[in-house]
Amino acid sequence: MEVEVNEIDELLVELIERISGELGVVIYSLGIEGEFTDEQLSQELGVEINDIRRVLFALYELGLANYRRTRDDETGWMEYYWRINYEKEKDVLRKELEKTREKLNAKLELEDGSVYYICTNGCVKVRYEEAMEYGFLCPRCSGMLEFLDSSEAIREIREEIGKIEEMLRMFK
């Protein structure tokens, strides 16, 4: 099954915006071919250079950008030459989806394998063993600790895992 371009675009925009903000989406969507400097981009977009650098390093952390450094002979300052890795979109998305699925599976295991109690005032959520130690009283406000039915949270986590697995199948 081939991935729909629109679905990839939507996922990619969501990921970039979450990691680097709206400016990240703007920079990525420029479709810049070849190398460029953060200074050039700052001037072109009329945005502070530190904001540009923050976004580019966030894209770098994702794997969507690379850079090389050289020293300016006149000033002695390091110059960064950036390149956007448009060809790595699918790999980056797949990796991020897999990481999210792993986190959700760990959360599911925790929720499904434990009985929780919650303060009636919303202060804390503790496992049954801790609730017993506290005499079913909140350690913060001394309110009652009541049984927390986790079945809805478990259902939602499983649903999210299913959605992610469906998205991952699109990449095969």
C-alpha positions in Angstrom: 0.0 0.0 0.0 1.5 3.3 -1.1 1.3 6.3 1.3 -1.0 9.1 0.2 1.0 12.3 -0.2 -1.6 14.4 1.6 -1.5 12.2 4.6 2.3 12.4 4.8 2.1 16.2 4.4 -0.5 16.5 7.2 1.6 14.3 9.5 4.8 16.1 8.6 3.3 19.5 9.2 1.9 18.4 12.6 5.3 17.0 13.6 7.3 20.0 12.5 4.9 22.4 14.1 5.0 20.5 17.4 8.8 20.3 17.4 9.7 23.7 16.0 6.6 25.9 15.8 4.9 27.6 12.9 8.3 29.1 11.8 9.5 25.5 11.3 6.6 24.8 9.0 7.3 28.0 7.0 11.1 27.2 6.7 10.5 23.6 5.7 7.8 24.5 3.2 10.1 26.9 1.3 11.5 23.9 -0.6 15.0 25.3 -0.4 17.4 23.3 -2.7 21.0 23.1 -1.7 22.9 24.8 1.1 22.0 28.1 2.8 23.1 30.0 5.9 21.0 30.9 8.8 21.9 34.5 8.1 20.5 34.3 4.6 17.3 32.8 5.8 17.0 35.4 8.6 17.3 38.2 6.1 14.9 36.6 3.6 12.2 36.0 6.1 12.7 39.0 8.2 13.0 36.9 11.4 15.6 37.1 14.2 18.6 34.9 13.5 18.3 33.2 16.9 14.7 32.1 16.0 15.9 30.7 12.7 18.8 28.8 14.5 16.4 27.4 17.1 14.1 26.0 14.3 17.0 24.7 12.2 18.5 22.8 15.2 15.0 21.4 16.0 14.8 20.2 12.4 18.3 18.8 12.7 17.3 16.8 15.8 14.4 15.3 13.9 16.7 14.4 11.0 15.1 16.8 8.6 18.1 19.1 8.3 21.9 18.8 8.3 24.6 21.4 8.6 28.3 21.8 8.1 30.5 24.3 9.9 33.3 26.4 8.6 35.3 29.2 10.2 35.1 32.6 8.7 38.8 33.7 8.1 38.0 37.4 8.6 35.9 37.3 11.7 36.9 33.9 13.2 33.3 33.1 13.8 31.8 29.7 12.9 29.4 29.7 9.9 26.7 27.1 9.5 25.7 25.9 6.1 22.3 24.2 6.3 20.5 21.7 4.0 16.9 20.5 4.4 16.6 16.7 4.0 13.3 16.5 2.2 14.1 12.9 1.1 14.0 11.7 4.7 10.4 12.7 5.4 9.0 9.1 5.4 11.9 7.8 7.6 11.5 10.6 10.1 7.7 10.1 10.3 8.0 6.4 10.7 10.6 6.8 13.5 8.4 9.3 15.3 5.3 7.1 15.0 7.3 4.1 16.3 8.5 6.1 19.3 5.0 7.3 20.1 3.7 3.7 19.8 6.4 2.5 22.2 5.5 5.2 24.8 1.8 4.4 24.5 2.5 0.7 24.9 4.5 1.4 28.1 1.6 3.6 29.3 -0.9 0.9 28.5 1.1 -1.7 30.4 1.3 0.6 33.4 -2.5 1.5 33.3 -3.6 -2.1 32.6 -1.3 -3.6 35.2 -2.2 -1.4 38.2 -5.1 -0.3 40.3 -5.2 3.4 40.9 -6.8 5.7 43.5 -7.3 9.4 43.0 -7.8 12.2 45.4 -11.4 13.6 45.3 -9.8 17.0 45.1 -7.6 16.0 42.2 -4.3 16.3 44.0 -2.7 12.9 43.4 -3.1 9.7 41.5 -1.5 6.7 43.4 -1.4 3.0 43.1 -3.4 0.8 45.4 -0.4 -0.1 47.5 0.4 3.6 48.1 -3.3 4.4 48.8 -3.2 1.6 51.5 -0.1 3.2 53.1 -1.8 6.6 53.2 -4.9 5.0 54.8 -6.8 6.0 51.6 -6.2 9.7 52.5 -4.5 12.1 50.2 -0.9 12.9 51.3 -1.3 16.5 50.2 -4.8 17.6 51.4 -6.0 14.7 53.5 -9.0 14.3 51.2 -10.4 10.8 50.4 -8.7 8.6 47.9 -11.2 6.9 45.7 -10.9 4.0 43.2 -10.1 5.2 39.7 -11.7 3.2 36.9 -9.0 3.2 34.2 -11.0 1.3 31.6 -11.8 4.4 29.6 -8.2 5.5 29.6 -7.1 2.0 28.6 -9.6 1.9 25.7 -8.4 5.3 24.5 -4.7 4.3 24.6 -5.5 1.1 22.7 -7.4 3.2 20.1 -4.4 5.5 19.7 -2.1 2.6 19.3 -4.4 1.2 16.6 -4.4 4.5 14.8 -0.6 4.7 14.9 -0.3 1.1 13.6 -2.6 1.9 10.8 -0.5 4.9 9.9 2.7 2.8 10.1 1.1 0.3 7.6 0.9 3.2 5.1 4.7 3.3 4.9 5.1 -0.4 3.9 
